[in-house]
């Protein structure tokens, strides 16, 4: 990891914990704990990344989640809505097309979350 990338990641990590401590996003202790736990788990999950492109995507996701949290004063990720025709019950090519649509519609701030 390059020195500038490392410093960017560390500054984001510190920024997230400062936001949790100051209550800029939330006033409740439960939501502050959620912010801290989410940050720890995601940063540890992505700690072993070496590909510059995947690191850049994780940085963008973190910045997007910070900005959304500060704007809406809600630490939880916003809901991701399915595209039109996103719930087809058919098989074969149509099902694969629906899965591709769902994958393309996933916003940047939810990339580290598993499909549910």
Steps between C-alpha positions, in 0.01 A plus 500: 500500500640838405577751773233745379238223488597386848470852639163543328368178653630589846349849481164350401521254790573782745225716347240226545590457868495876558154517345387220732648671807366847430151380413498690169284230344310365796404591853436149634767277651374197304553676167847615608589140586364392161726752322805378691423131450424545131822697445712244683351204318518654151853635542621164634317315223676713239837513677663241273410668171795569273336583168500881456163493321323311779661727760376804307146356491507439876619858560219633279249286688623628835485862387150451358374340821650782707337768285163323494513450877585863565237628258211285623626471861447126476794257533325207333538437126212624289272247340591381151202465273476241228484609138179445302445131423751414772294221657430263215411145598610353171801283425779504247604811315239721660614405850862575413394832351312584823806412709717720280251788538504464879879496508522811282242682713693453825616845620862574586431534871378138524778322311647337812167356613397153387194446284198418709 
